[in-house]
Every structure is written in C-alpha cells, then in structure tokens.
Amino acid sequence: MATAAAGSAAKIDGYPCAQCGAPTAFKPGTHDLWCDHCDARATIPRSELAIPTYDLFGKTAIAAVGAADIIAGGREAVCKNCGARSVMTKQAQRCAFCDSPMVAEVENDVHLIPPGGVLPFKLERTSAGEKFATWLKSRWFAPGDLVARARRDGLDGVYLPYWAYDARTHTTYTGERGEHYYETETYTENGETKTREVQKTRWWSASGAVDVSFEDLLVCGSPSLPEPMIRKLEPWDLPQVVPFDGRYLAGFVAERYRIDQSEAFKTAVERMDPVIRTAIKRDIGGDEQRISSMDVDYEAVGFRHVMMPLWLTAFHYRDRVFHVMVNASTGEVQGERPWSAMKIALFVIAITAIIVAIVVLATRH
C-alpha cells in the first residue's frame, strides 16, 4: 500500500469551476456548487432515479466501487490513530474524528458498496458553530477556554455512512396473559380492624403470531464516533434524502463504512426487538403480559447505503479526545466535554462558605 504524507502536493481536482477553473464546494442549504474564487455557482441537477435498495439475503450482485468512483478527483485517507477512512476533495492536515495530526493518503485499493442516497448539508458552518458555542456555555463546570478553542479550531463538515433497513417480520410466540382481580383483605391498624381491596392476578397461557414491518431503520456504519451520541442525533430528516451525487460531497469529508451491511443488521435486529415485543404484548392483551418464547422470521430485508451530514469537532484536552457534533440537517447538538477541576473546587468552596455562614447565623439566634 503506497502512502503519502498529509502535506504532500498531490493535486485534487474535485469539481472545478466552469468559469475560472478553481475548486468548487457544495453550499449548505442549497443544491449548488459555489466557487469561492469568482463566486460563480452551478446547480446540481436533481436525479429522478430511485435510491437503490439491495436484498440483504439475496444473491444479487452489487457493483462495488472505490473512492474515485464516489467523488470526482476524490482522495482516500486513513487515520493511523483511529483507523477512520475518509474520502475528500481537499488535503487533510488532521483527522476529523480524533484530531490526530497525521493523516496518510492511501491508494484506492478498497472497493465497497457505493452510497445510493445522501442527505445534503442544510446548516452552514457559522450557524453550527453558534449552536456549538451555545451548547458549550450551558455546560456547568466546563473549562472556560473551550468556547475560544472551538472558535479557533472550528468544525469539520463530515458525511457519515448509514445503512437504512426495510424488513417484514413474522413472529410466533408463547407467553401468558395476566388478568387482575381484587379480594377483600382484613387487617388491623392501631387496634382497629379494617378492610381493603387487594389486587391479584390470574395467569392464562397465550400463544400466537404477529407481523411487524420496519422502514428506514438506520444503523451507522462507522465506529469512529461514540454510538450513544450518534443515536441522540436522530431523527434525521429522511424525506430530504436525494439520490447520491458526488457533488454534494465537494468540500467535505465523507467517511467510508467499516461496519458492513451484514454486521450492522445485527444492531438493527436489536432495535427491532422491543418493537416486536410491544406488538406481542398488545396481541396477548389482558392487564399484564409475560413472553416465554419468540421465533422471529425476517422477511424481505432490504438495505440502502445513505450518507448523513454533521458538523464535528474532535479536540484534545489534557490527553483525552472529546467530541461535539451537530446534526447538519436539524441542528441537534450532542457531545462530550471535560470538567474544570478549578471550577468544581471553587463551587465546593462557595457552597461550604454558605453553609458555614448559615450555621453561624443560626447559632447566634
């Protein structure tokens, strides 16, 4: 595998401006490529093609492609620290996912399923930065220099790979239906005899089958960011997903998936489970339900590969990497932030002083 230093002079063509030849980039909130050099713009034509759906368990061949096929003039880079593989139309000096200063360009030797759909960036960098700063200011005990650091280091525009699953499920089950009834109970309280109604439950055997369908169940195909935070960015604005066009990636980083469609489906199954259980309990009826066994048959499972946009910052603070991300479609902010030991110490001192003052005043009166 041939590599080149991050600062190498390898030329990236991307999508040159038709007017002046300078590189163009996708403008969030539009469907246009903009040229920063001469301010020309070119509208990305809307495709009428459907986003391709593949059969997860079928034998249909899928034409795998490399980075150069995804985005014109794109280069693929792999981070030596966290392993993220990114496709971009610009030189990278650091990894967007872990803030590592070394990103090595690699030859396009990995061929994967191409994206079929993309949710274009809607939120501009400035607006995302304002949301980030607002979020950070609301975090108690966060180090005071982080807002200034966020403004200085900025945010990276990143497309994350997702798998969107459709499935029909047929589940046979056994269990029990509980029905409440009440009995009068006598008891003694303070020497007085009283009665009360006590709830009890009769259990009956139950069995049956339920059919539950799922559509656009999303699972991220990247392990580069904390999964709980990624989940909290949802929901994504799925109605705005358009057929994939590499021009929407121009000027941004697009991560290649490292969790394939079969592995990600295991996570999809885990997320289907509580929905199926709810349907079973509804089918059992009664006042309470117990599920003894479930046999789930996953039918007609289809998947699509789509790219979702976010603004991301990864920053080092005292030898740890922290992430803050903004859903570039809805503006939802999620992240981690360090705690300021100094602020916590001052807060404890202040609270202690207040308590001491209250005690002193109380003793004087």
N, C-alpha and C positions, 0 to 999 in steps of 0.2 A: 504494500500500500504506500503510495507516494504521498508525502506531505509537504506542506509549505508553511512558513511562518505566517502568523496572523497579519503581520505588517508587510507581506510581500506585495509586489507591484502587479499581481495578476489582474488583468483588465476584466471588469464585469460590465457587460453591455446592457443587460436588463431590457428596458423598453425606451429606446432613445426618442427624444422629442423630434417630431416630424419637421418642426420649424427651425430648430437650431442644433439638433443632434445631442443635446445634453441629456443626462438620465432623467427620467420622469418617475414619479411616485404616486401611489393611489392616495386620493384626498378623502379622508374620513367624512362621512355624512353625504357623500355624493356617489356617483358612478363614473367618476372622471379620473384620468391620469393628469397630473399637473406638473409643469416644468418650473422649477424654482429659478431657473436662469432667465427665461424670457416670459414667464407667466402664461405660456400657452397651455391649453387644456384639450384633451381628447376624450370623448365619451366612450366608455366600454360598452359595446353592443350587448344587449340582453339576449341571451340564448333562449330559444324555445324548447330546447331538448330537456327531457326529464332527467332528474338526478338518478344515476344507475343504482339499482338495488340488486344485490347478489344473494344467491341461495347459500346459506351457511353450510348446509349439509349436502348440497348438490355437487354434481360433477362438472358444472360449467366452468370453463377455463376463464381465468381473469388475467388480462394483459397487464403484467407488472411493468412499471417504468422507473426511471432514475430521476435524479434531481433536475437534470437539464430538460427533461420532458415535462416537468411540472411548471417551471417558470423560465421564461426565455433568458438565457445568459446567466441562470442561477448557478450558484456555487454551494456545495455542501461542506459544512464544517462540523467537526466533532470536538466536544469539550473533553480534555484529558482528565478533568477533575470529576465531573458528574456524569459524563457519557452522553449528554444531550447531543442529538444530531439535528442540525438546523440547515435549512435552505434559505438563501438570502441573495439579494441583488446589490449588496454593499459589503465592504470589508468590515470584519468584526475584530475589535480590539479586546473584547472580553465576552464572557458567556452571559447571556441574558438571564439564565436560570440559576446560576450560582455565583456570579460576579467574579469568576476566575479570570485572571488577566491573560491567560494563554488559550487561544482557540486555534486549532490547526485545521487548515483546509485539507480535504481528502479527495481522492479521485472518486468519481461517481460509480462505485462498484457495487452498490446495494440497490436492488430492484424490488420495489414494494407496490402494493395496490395504490393506484393514484386517487387523489381526492375526487369525489364526484360533485360535492357541493361546498359552498363557502358562505359564511355569514360575514358580509363586509363590515369593516370598522365604521361605526357611526359616531363615536365620541372622539373628538380631537385631543391631541396630547395636552394642550393647555387646560382644557376642561377636566381631563382625567387627573392632571397634576393638582388642580384645585380641590377635587374630591379627595385625593390622597392626603393633601395638607390638612383638610378639614377633619378627616378621619384620624389623623395622627394627633392633632391638637386635642381631640376628645379623649385620648387615651391617658388616663391618670398615670402618673409616675413614669411617663416616657422621657428619655433623655431630651433635654431642651434643644440640642443641636441637630436633632433628626429632621426637623422641618427644613432647616437651612441645607442640610445634606441632601434631602430629597429634591430640593430645587436645583441644587448644583449637579447632582448625578442624573436627574431626570428619569423618565420612564421609557422602557423599550416596548415597541409595538410587536406583539407576538401572536401568531396563529397556532392554536393547539389542535392536535389531531383527535377526532372523536369518532366513535362507532355509534351509529343510530340503528337500533334493532326494532324490527316488527316481528311479532310472533302471535300465533294462536296456541293456547294451551288447553288441554283436556285433562282434568284431574279426577281420579276416583279416590274416594276417601272412606274411612271408618272413624267413628267417634261416638260421642254421647251428647244427648240434649238434656239440659237441666231445667226443670220447671219448679218455680218457687211455690211454696205453700206455707201457711202460718199455723202455729199451735199456740194455745194459751198456756203460759207458764206462771206458776205461783212462786213468789219469793217473799222474803222478809227484809224490811228496811226500817231501821230504828224501832224495832219491836212491833212494827205494823205489817200485816200481811197484805201483799199487793199482787196484782196480776199484770202480765204484759204479753204482747204478741211477739213470738219469736219466729224469724224466717228460717225455713229449712228448704232443702232441695231434693226432689226426686230425679233420678237419672235414668234415661232410657237410651238404648242402643240406637245408633244412627249410622246410615251409610248413604252414599250417593255419588254424584258426579257433577262437576261444574266446568263451564267453559269461560275462559277469560282471555281477552285479546289485549295486546300491547302494541303501541305505535310510538315510534321515535323515542325509545328508551335509550338515553345517552350514557355512554361509558367513555371516559377519557383514555386515549391510547398512549398517554405519556406518564412515566413515573418520575418526571423531573421536578414536579411540584407537589406539596403536601395534599394528599387526596381529600381530607376533610375540608380544606379551604376551597378546593376546586368545586366540591359539591355545593358549597354555600354560595358560589357564584350563580347557581341556577335560580330561576329558569332562564334559558337562552331564548332569544326572540326567533324561534324556529320558522314562523311564517315569512321571515325576511331572508331565509337561506336561498341562494341563487345557484344555478348550475356553475360548476367550477370554471374559473378563468384565471390563469396565472397573473393577469394584470392586477387583480385585487391584492396580490402579494407584493407588488412592486414597492420597495422601500421598507418592507417589514421583514421580520424573521418568521419562518414557518418551520415548526418542529416536525421531524419525521416520527411516525409512531414507532414505539419499541415494544408495545403490548399489542400483539396481533388480534385479529377478529375472533379467533377461537378462544384464546386466553381471556380476552375481555368479556366474552359471553358468559364465562363463569361468574363474573361480577354481576352481569345482567340477570342471571338466574337468581342470585342472592337478593337482588332488588325486586324481582318478581314475587318471591316467596311470601312476603307479608301481604301483598295484594291478593294473592291466591288464597291465603289463609282467611282473609277477611271475607272473601266470597264464600268459602266453605262454611264459616260460622253463620253467615247470613242464610245459607241454604239449610243448615241444621235447624235454625230457629230456636225457639224457647227463650228462656231467660239467661241461661249460661250455656257455654259450649266447650267441649273437650275434643281435640283432634288426636286420634290414636295413630293413624297412618295416612300417608299421602303418596299417590303414584302419579307423577306429572308426566304427561306426554307433550313434548314441544313440537308443534306442527308448523309448517310453512314459515320457518325462521329466515327472515331476510335481513340484510345489513347494508348500510351505506357508509361511506367514508366521507366525513364532512370536517371542515376547519372552522374553529370558533375563535373570535378575536378578544384579546385582552391587553391592557397596558400593565406592564410588570416592572417591578424593581426588586433586585436582589442586592442586599448590602451587608457588608461585614461590620459587626460591632463587637469588639472585644473577642475576637477569634471565633465568632459564630456567624452563620449566614441567616438572615431574616428575609422574608418575602412579604411584599404587599402587592396585591393585584386588583385591577379594576376591570369589570366586565365592560368591554368597549361597545357593547350594544345597549345595555340597560343602565350602566353606571354603578352597579352594585360593587361595594368595596369590601374586600376581605384581606386579612393579613396577620402577621405576627409583628410584635415589636418588643424590644428589650425593656427591662425595668431599670430605672435610675436608682442605684443604691443611695445616692445622696438625697434625692427627693423623698425616698421612703424614710430614711433616717430623720430628716427634718420634720416630716409629718408625725413620726412617732414622738419626737421631742416636743412638738407643739401640742399633741394630744395629752402627753404626760403633764405638761405645764398647765394645761386647762384643768385636768383632773385634780392636780395638787392645789390649784387656786380655789376650786370648788370646795375641796375638803377643808382648806384653811378658813374660808369664809363660813362654812357650816359650823366649825368648832368655835368660832368667835361668837356665834349667835346661840 
